């Protein structure tokens, strides 16, 4: 009986970990894309000067 109660807890823990990792990776991708976009804009304005 004890094992049957722990299985959903483990499953929920894995689902929560996956969700946190998904959010973390998404935030990092948006951050890096923004930095790259700003840098590209800065380089273009420098080349025009």
PDB file of N, CA, C and O in Angstrom:
ATOM      1  N   UNK A   1       0.832  -1.200   0.000  1.00  0.00           N
ATOM      2  CA  UNK A   1       0.000   0.000   0.000  1.00  0.00           C
ATOM      3  C   UNK A   1       0.873   1.260   0.000  1.00  0.00           C
ATOM      4  O   UNK A   1       0.547   2.238  -0.673  1.00  0.00           O
ATOM      5  N   UNK A   2       1.955   1.241   0.734  1.00  0.00           N
ATOM      6  CA  UNK A   2       2.828   2.404   0.819  1.00  0.00           C
ATOM      7  C   UNK A   2       3.439   2.744  -0.541  1.00  0.00           C
ATOM      8  O   UNK A   2       3.561   3.919  -0.886  1.00  0.00           O
ATOM      9  N   UNK A   3       3.825   1.722  -1.317  1.00  0.00           N
ATOM     10  CA  UNK A   3       4.400   1.958  -2.641  1.00  0.00           C
ATOM     11  C   UNK A   3       3.371   2.579  -3.584  1.00  0.00           C
ATOM     12  O   UNK A   3       3.718   3.411  -4.422  1.00  0.00           O
ATOM     13  N   UNK A   4       2.141   2.188  -3.454  1.00  0.00           N
ATOM     14  CA  UNK A   4       1.088   2.728  -4.313  1.00  0.00           C
ATOM     15  C   UNK A   4       0.868   4.213  -4.040  1.00  0.00           C
ATOM     16  O   UNK A   4       0.515   4.964  -4.950  1.00  0.00           O
ATOM     17  N   UNK A   5       1.070   4.635  -2.811  1.00  0.00           N
ATOM     18  CA  UNK A   5       0.906   6.048  -2.476  1.00  0.00           C
ATOM     19  C   UNK A   5       2.103   6.872  -2.933  1.00  0.00           C
ATOM     20  O   UNK A   5       1.948   8.055  -3.235  1.00  0.00           O
ATOM     21  N   UNK A   6       3.281   6.284  -2.990  1.00  0.00           N
ATOM     22  CA  UNK A   6       4.481   7.029  -3.367  1.00  0.00           C
ATOM     23  C   UNK A   6       4.586   7.232  -4.875  1.00  0.00           C
ATOM     24  O   UNK A   6       5.191   8.209  -5.316  1.00  0.00           O
ATOM     25  N   UNK A   7       4.016   6.344  -5.669  1.00  0.00           N
ATOM     26  CA  UNK A   7       4.123   6.456  -7.125  1.00  0.00           C
ATOM     27  C   UNK A   7       3.574   7.784  -7.655  1.00  0.00           C
ATOM     28  O   UNK A   7       4.239   8.416  -8.476  1.00  0.00           O
ATOM     29  N   UNK A   8       2.397   8.234  -7.227  1.00  0.00           N
ATOM     30  CA  UNK A   8       1.923   9.539  -7.718  1.00  0.00           C
ATOM     31  C   UNK A   8       2.819  10.694  -7.268  1.00  0.00           C
ATOM     32  O   UNK A   8       2.980  11.678  -7.990  1.00  0.00           O
ATOM     33  N   UNK A   9       3.397  10.570  -6.081  1.00  0.00           N
ATOM     34  CA  UNK A   9       4.278  11.632  -5.585  1.00  0.00           C
ATOM     35  C   UNK A   9       5.518  11.729  -6.463  1.00  0.00           C
ATOM     36  O   UNK A   9       5.949  12.825  -6.820  1.00  0.00           O
ATOM     37  N   UNK A  10       6.092  10.581  -6.811  1.00  0.00           N
ATOM     38  CA  UNK A  10       7.264  10.567  -7.687  1.00  0.00           C
ATOM     39  C   UNK A  10       6.889  11.111  -9.057  1.00  0.00           C
ATOM     40  O   UNK A  10       7.637  11.894  -9.642  1.00  0.00           O
ATOM     41  N   UNK A  11       5.749  10.705  -9.563  1.00  0.00           N
ATOM     42  CA  UNK A  11       5.287  11.169 -10.869  1.00  0.00           C
ATOM     43  C   UNK A  11       5.061  12.682 -10.858  1.00  0.00           C
ATOM     44  O   UNK A  11       5.433  13.373 -11.806  1.00  0.00           O
ATOM     45  N   UNK A  12       4.459  13.187  -9.800  1.00  0.00           N
ATOM     46  CA  UNK A  12       4.236  14.629  -9.687  1.00  0.00           C
ATOM     47  C   UNK A  12       5.561  15.371  -9.568  1.00  0.00           C
ATOM     48  O   UNK A  12       5.727  16.455 -10.126  1.00  0.00           O
ATOM     49  N   UNK A  13       6.496  14.784  -8.841  1.00  0.00           N
ATOM     50  CA  UNK A  13       7.820  15.401  -8.707  1.00  0.00           C
ATOM     51  C   UNK A  13       8.529  15.492 -10.046  1.00  0.00           C
ATOM     52  O   UNK A  13       9.138  16.514 -10.363  1.00  0.00           O
ATOM     53  N   UNK A  14       8.451  14.431 -10.828  1.00  0.00           N
ATOM     54  CA  UNK A  14       9.070  14.450 -12.156  1.00  0.00           C
ATOM     55  C   UNK A  14       8.380  15.450 -13.073  1.00  0.00           C
ATOM     56  O   UNK A  14       9.044  16.153 -13.835  1.00  0.00           O
ATOM     57  N   UNK A  15       7.066  15.519 -13.005  1.00  0.00           N
ATOM     58  CA  UNK A  15       6.326  16.475 -13.830  1.00  0.00           C
ATOM     59  C   UNK A  15       6.679  17.910 -13.439  1.00  0.00           C
ATOM     60  O   UNK A  15       6.839  18.770 -14.305  1.00  0.00           O
ATOM     61  N   UNK A  16       6.797  18.164 -12.155  1.00  0.00           N
ATOM     62  CA  UNK A  16       7.153  19.501 -11.679  1.00  0.00           C
ATOM     63  C   UNK A  16       8.573  19.863 -12.111  1.00  0.00           C
ATOM     64  O   UNK A  16       8.829  20.990 -12.533  1.00  0.00           O
ATOM     65  N   UNK A  17       9.486  18.913 -12.007  1.00  0.00           N
ATOM     66  CA  UNK A  17      10.864  19.149 -12.436  1.00  0.00           C
ATOM     67  C   UNK A  17      10.920  19.445 -13.929  1.00  0.00           C
ATOM     68  O   UNK A  17      11.634  20.351 -14.357  1.00  0.00           O
ATOM     69  N   UNK A  18      10.174  18.689 -14.717  1.00  0.00           N
ATOM     70  CA  UNK A  18      10.137  18.920 -16.166  1.00  0.00           C
ATOM     71  C   UNK A  18       9.571  20.303 -16.481  1.00  0.00           C
ATOM     72  O   UNK A  18      10.081  20.992 -17.364  1.00  0.00           O
ATOM     73  N   UNK A  19       8.533  20.711 -15.774  1.00  0.00           N
ATOM     74  CA  UNK A  19       7.928  22.025 -16.008  1.00  0.00           C
ATOM     75  C   UNK A  19       8.903  23.146 -15.653  1.00  0.00           C
ATOM     76  O   UNK A  19       9.021  24.128 -16.387  1.00  0.00           O
ATOM     77  N   UNK A  20       9.595  22.999 -14.533  1.00  0.00           N
ATOM     78  CA  UNK A  20      10.570  24.012 -14.112  1.00  0.00           C
ATOM     79  C   UNK A  20      11.703  24.103 -15.130  1.00  0.00           C
ATOM     80  O   UNK A  20      12.125  25.202 -15.492  1.00  0.00           O
ATOM     81  N   UNK A  21      12.194  22.964 -15.590  1.00  0.00           N
ATOM     82  CA  UNK A  21      13.262  22.972 -16.590  1.00  0.00           C
ATOM     83  C   UNK A  21      12.795  23.602 -17.900  1.00  0.00           C
ATOM     84  O   UNK A  21      13.550  24.331 -18.542  1.00  0.00           O
ATOM     85  N   UNK A  22      11.567  23.327 -18.295  1.00  0.00           N
ATOM     86  CA  UNK A  22      11.019  23.914 -19.517  1.00  0.00           C
ATOM     87  C   UNK A  22      10.957  25.436 -19.411  1.00  0.00           C
ATOM     88  O   UNK A  22      11.337  26.143 -20.345  1.00  0.00           O
ATOM     89  N   UNK A  23      10.483  25.934 -18.284  1.00  0.00           N
ATOM     90  CA  UNK A  23      10.411  27.381 -18.076  1.00  0.00           C
ATOM     91  C   UNK A  23      11.814  27.979 -18.051  1.00  0.00           C
ATOM     92  O   UNK A  23      12.053  29.023 -18.657  1.00  0.00           O
ATOM     93  N   UNK A  24      12.737  27.328 -17.357  1.00  0.00           N
ATOM     94  CA  UNK A  24      14.114  27.813 -17.254  1.00  0.00           C
ATOM     95  C   UNK A  24      14.760  27.914 -18.635  1.00  0.00           C
ATOM     96  O   UNK A  24      15.352  28.940 -18.969  1.00  0.00           O
ATOM     97  N   UNK A  25      14.649  26.872 -19.422  1.00  0.00           N
ATOM     98  CA  UNK A  25      15.248  26.869 -20.758  1.00  0.00           C
ATOM     99  C   UNK A  25      14.579  27.916 -21.643  1.00  0.00           C
ATOM    100  O   UNK A  25      15.260  28.579 -22.426  1.00  0.00           O
ATOM    101  N   UNK A  26      13.274  28.075 -21.537  1.00  0.00           N
ATOM    102  CA  UNK A  26      12.565  29.077 -22.336  1.00  0.00           C
ATOM    103  C   UNK A  26      13.039  30.484 -21.997  1.00  0.00           C
ATOM    104  O   UNK A  26      13.247  31.302 -22.893  1.00  0.00           O
ATOM    105  N   UNK A  27      13.208  30.768 -20.721  1.00  0.00           N
ATOM    106  CA  UNK A  27      13.684  32.090 -20.296  1.00  0.00           C
ATOM    107  C   UNK A  27      15.097  32.332 -20.814  1.00  0.00           C
ATOM    108  O   UNK A  27      15.402  33.428 -21.285  1.00  0.00           O
ATOM    109  N   UNK A  28      15.954  31.332 -20.733  1.00  0.00           N
ATOM    110  CA  UNK A  28      17.328  31.478 -21.218  1.00  0.00           C
ATOM    111  C   UNK A  28      17.347  31.732 -22.728  1.00  0.00           C
ATOM    112  O   UNK A  28      18.118  32.565 -23.204  1.00  0.00           O
ATOM    113  N   UNK A  29      16.513  31.029 -23.476  1.00  0.00           N
ATOM    114  CA  UNK A  29      16.460  31.225 -24.932  1.00  0.00           C
ATOM    115  C   UNK A  29      16.000  32.641 -25.263  1.00  0.00           C
ATOM    116  O   UNK A  29      16.571  33.286 -26.142  1.00  0.00           O
ATOM    117  N   UNK A  30      14.981  33.127 -24.574  1.00  0.00           N
ATOM    118  CA  UNK A  30      14.500  34.492 -24.812  1.00  0.00           C
ATOM    119  C   UNK A  30      15.583  35.501 -24.451  1.00  0.00           C
ATOM    120  O   UNK A  30      15.794  36.468 -25.182  1.00  0.00           O
ATOM    121  N   UNK A  31      16.266  35.291 -23.344  1.00  0.00           N
ATOM    122  CA  UNK A  31      17.338  36.196 -22.911  1.00  0.00           C
ATOM    123  C   UNK A  31      18.458  36.244 -23.956  1.00  0.00           C
ATOM    124  O   UNK A  31      18.886  37.325 -24.362  1.00  0.00           O
ATOM    125  N   UNK A  32      18.926  35.079 -24.386  1.00  0.00           N
ATOM    126  CA  UNK A  32      20.012  35.041 -25.365  1.00  0.00           C
ATOM    127  C   UNK A  32      19.583  35.630 -26.703  1.00  0.00           C
ATOM    128  O   UNK A  32      20.384  36.286 -27.370  1.00  0.00           O
ATOM    129  N   UNK A  33      18.351  35.411 -27.102  1.00  0.00           N
ATOM    130  CA  UNK A  33      17.854  35.993 -28.348  1.00  0.00           C
ATOM    131  C   UNK A  33      17.819  37.512 -28.257  1.00  0.00           C
ATOM    132  O   UNK A  33      18.163  38.202 -29.216  1.00  0.00           O
ATOM    133  N   UNK A  34      17.408  38.026 -27.119  1.00  0.00           N
ATOM    134  CA  UNK A  34      17.364  39.473 -26.921  1.00  0.00           C
ATOM    135  C   UNK A  34      18.760  40.071 -26.954  1.00  0.00           C
ATOM    136  O   UNK A  34      18.975  41.107 -27.583  1.00  0.00           O
ATOM    137  N   UNK A  35      19.703  39.439 -26.290  1.00  0.00           N
ATOM    138  CA  UNK A  35      21.081  39.926 -26.276  1.00  0.00           C
ATOM    139  C   UNK A  35      21.657  39.920 -27.694  1.00  0.00           C
ATOM    140  O   UNK A  35      22.316  40.876 -28.103  1.00  0.00           O
ATOM    141  N   UNK A  36      21.406  38.846 -28.437  1.00  0.00           N
ATOM    142  CA  UNK A  36      21.915  38.749 -29.807  1.00  0.00           C
ATOM    143  C   UNK A  36      21.283  39.813 -30.695  1.00  0.00           C
ATOM    144  O   UNK A  36      21.963  40.400 -31.537  1.00  0.00           O
ATOM    145  N   UNK A  37      19.990  40.067 -30.516  1.00  0.00           N
ATOM    146  CA  UNK A  37      19.293  41.080 -31.305  1.00  0.00           C
ATOM    147  C   UNK A  37      19.867  42.474 -31.027  1.00  0.00           C
ATOM    148  O   UNK A  37      20.090  43.258 -31.950  1.00  0.00           O
ATOM    149  N   UNK A  38      20.103  42.772 -29.739  1.00  0.00           N
ATOM    150  CA  UNK A  38      20.668  44.075 -29.383  1.00  0.00           C
ATOM    151  C   UNK A  38      22.075  44.226 -29.943  1.00  0.00           C
ATOM    152  O   UNK A  38      22.443  45.295 -30.431  1.00  0.00           O
ATOM    153  N   UNK A  39      22.858  43.160 -29.872  1.00  0.00           N
ATOM    154  CA  UNK A  39      24.224  43.214 -30.377  1.00  0.00           C
ATOM    155  C   UNK A  39      24.231  43.404 -31.896  1.00  0.00           C
ATOM    156  O   UNK A  39      25.037  44.171 -32.423  1.00  0.00           O
ATOM    157  N   UNK A  40      23.340  42.711 -32.592  1.00  0.00           N
ATOM    158  CA  UNK A  40      23.246  42.850 -34.054  1.00  0.00           C
ATOM    159  C   UNK A  40      22.873  44.284 -34.415  1.00  0.00           C
ATOM    160  O   UNK A  40      23.427  44.858 -35.353  1.00  0.00           O
ATOM    161  N   UNK A  41      21.933  44.859 -33.668  1.00  0.00           N
ATOM    162  CA  UNK A  41      21.523  46.242 -33.914  1.00  0.00           C
ATOM    163  C   UNK A  41      22.686  47.209 -33.675  1.00  0.00           C
ATOM    164  O   UNK A  41      22.892  48.152 -34.439  1.00  0.00           O
ATOM    165  N   UNK A  42      23.444  46.957 -32.594  1.00  0.00           N
ATOM    166  CA  UNK A  42      24.582  47.811 -32.262  1.00  0.00           C
ATOM    167  C   UNK A  42      25.651  47.734 -33.349  1.00  0.00           C
ATOM    168  O   UNK A  42      26.221  48.755 -33.734  1.00  0.00           O
ATOM    169  N   UNK A  43      25.925  46.523 -33.846  1.00  0.00           N
ATOM    170  CA  UNK A  43      26.935  46.362 -34.897  1.00  0.00           C
ATOM    171  C   UNK A  43      26.502  47.048 -36.189  1.00  0.00           C
ATOM    172  O   UNK A  43      27.326  47.656 -36.873  1.00  0.00           O
ATOM    173  N   UNK A  44      25.221  46.956 -36.528  1.00  0.00           N
ATOM    174  CA  UNK A  44      24.738  47.610 -37.750  1.00  0.00           C
ATOM    175  C   UNK A  44      24.877  49.123 -37.650  1.00  0.00           C
ATOM    176  O   UNK A  44      25.282  49.771 -38.615  1.00  0.00           O
ATOM    177  N   UNK A  45      24.546  49.690 -36.496  1.00  0.00           N
ATOM    178  CA  UNK A  45      24.645  51.144 -36.343  1.00  0.00           C
ATOM    179  C   UNK A  45      26.108  51.584 -36.345  1.00  0.00           C
ATOM    180  O   UNK A  45      26.421  52.674 -36.825  1.00  0.00           O
ATOM    181  N   UNK A  46      26.999  50.759 -35.821  1.00  0.00           N
ATOM    182  CA  UNK A  46      28.422  51.090 -35.811  1.00  0.00           C
ATOM    183  C   UNK A  46      28.981  51.036 -37.234  1.00  0.00           C
ATOM    184  O   UNK A  46      29.797  51.878 -37.609  1.00  0.00           O
ATOM    185  N   UNK A  47      28.553  50.060 -38.022  1.00  0.00           N
ATOM    186  CA  UNK A  47      29.044  49.927 -39.392  1.00  0.00           C
ATOM    187  C   UNK A  47      28.572  51.078 -40.276  1.00  0.00           C
ATOM    188  O   UNK A  47      29.280  51.468 -41.203  1.00  0.00           O
ATOM    189  N   UNK A  48      27.411  51.617 -40.010  1.00  0.00           N
ATOM    190  CA  UNK A  48      26.877  52.730 -40.803  1.00  0.00           C
ATOM    191  C   UNK A  48      27.596  54.038 -40.490  1.00  0.00           C
ATOM    192  O   UNK A  48      27.640  54.936 -41.331  1.00  0.00           O
ATOM    193  N   UNK A  49      28.151  54.153 -39.305  1.00  0.00           N
ATOM    194  CA  UNK A  49      28.812  55.407 -38.898  1.00  0.00           C
ATOM    195  C   UNK A  49      30.139  55.603 -39.585  1.00  0.00           C
ATOM    196  O   UNK A  49      30.814  56.606 -39.350  1.00  0.00           O
TER     197      UNK A  49
END
